[in-house]
Amino acid sequence: MIHNEPKIKVALLQSAPEARLKLTGSFSLPGGHAVSGGLSARAANGQVVLLDSKGLEIIRHNEILLTPDASAETFFTVLNVKIGIDFHWQRVQEQSFRGALLLTANPADTFHLINVIPLEKYLASVISSEMAACAPLEFLKAQAVTARSWLLAMLAKKKSPRALPEKKEGEILVWQDVNDHQAFDVCADDHCQRYQGITRIISDQVARAIDATRGTFLVSAGEICDARYYKCCGGRTDVFSSAWENESPSYLQSIADSDHVHPPVSLETDAADWLFSKPPAYCNTTDKTLLARILPAFDQETSDFYRWQVTYTRQELENILKKKSGIDFGELQHIIPLERGPSGRIYKLKITGSQKTIIVGKELEIRRWLSESHLFSSAFVVVAEHAADGGIQHFIFHGGGWGHGVGLCQIGAAVMAAKGFKAEEILAHYFTGAGIEKLY
């Protein structure tokens, strides 16, 4: 457990060969030299070189820390930041941040560009980046406690040996977690938590949510909960082992996102019935006014998150599979779910072609293989349409939900808040049996 607010190292750019920066206000370099205005950085011979606006070298070193002065108006801007990397909302932004700026060299003539910032200031931006800053206060409070808990649980988890999937012939099981990051605590993109600094409007509502929950965490069995979250469960949440290690935290059980009873998916016929229907759930909403209130602008571009459909020609899907997996399956014959979680999300999928048969998992790798970006989720059933000669012409994916489905459903939680639920009730709904404690 912790007793003081930690500082967090957030990688804004990873393994970059160069970067363009603008310092608003004065920043100090090691030795006390002050810099401001336009700068650039590049990797050279295992070091980071910092250059002024005229291209003249200021300093070069393995690690360069730029510390802001005490002014509240001091911040730095990073040009050309890619967000939503490999997802369907990927785009490039110019982003601004408060706190210190750390440049650390990598062996292969690249560097990490890292923001060093106190946890609560970091969270204020995360909450405003993950969802709209004008979302209901009780949702923002629940999101703050969830994000804060996940971050500290993850930092503790980094100190433990990582469990790797067992390798089997003809089976590729992969999952990603932030244990992958060793030179910094978290990245700034969806792989960890969206963090867009002061680029996102940090509203009075977000400030109230952070202040009201400062130092407050979800706890279970004397430990901070590994509290996961995502956009939309699709009517039922899933369990931890469908996305990551074969573990079953008591507070990450599958629950129906509704006052109605929706039994877990256990058979393939259950999955078809579930995904071809639109049962009532908190996250089953098409209220555009509410969605505009809770979702960032680029997430509002995704309107079919509760139930969705994707259609490929057989040749299109063969090409996508070859590109994303590196495997030539030949003529695609079958896509068969082998293992599903209780939300209907597939975590083992058998893909059979004329040249190769592979079992792939877990949920994120399945989503990655079957789309130019990522499928919304791995909760889907596949219908094959045949041509007159009997050959497969199309594969149609009928799916539900957006994201991995484990823990807090952001859209569902926001709808609950709009209906009058308190943050404590929202957290109790999604994190079974977890307590809430103020630790600093």
Secondary structure, 3 states (H helix, E strand, C coil): CCCCCCEEEEEEEEEECEEEEEEEEEEECCCCCEEEEEEEEEEECCEEEEECCCCCEEEEECEEEEEECCCCCCEEEEEEEEECCCCCCCEEEEEEECCEEEEEECCCCCEEEEEEEEHHHHHHHHHHHHCCCCCCHHHHHHHHHHHHHHHHHHHHHCCCCCCCCCCECCEEECCCCHHHCCCCCEECCCCCCCCCHHHCCCCHHHHHHHHHHCCEEEEECCEECCCCEECECCCECECHHHCCCCCCCCCCCCCECCCCCCCCCCCHHHHHHHHCCCCCCCCCCCCHHHHHHHCCCCHHHCCCCCEEEEEEEHHHHHHHHHHHHCCCCCCEEEEEEEEECCCCEEEEEEEEECCCEEEEECHHHHHHHCCCCCCCCCEEEEEEEECCCCCEEEEEEEEECECCCECEEHHHHHHHHHCCCCHHHHHHHHCCCCEEEECC
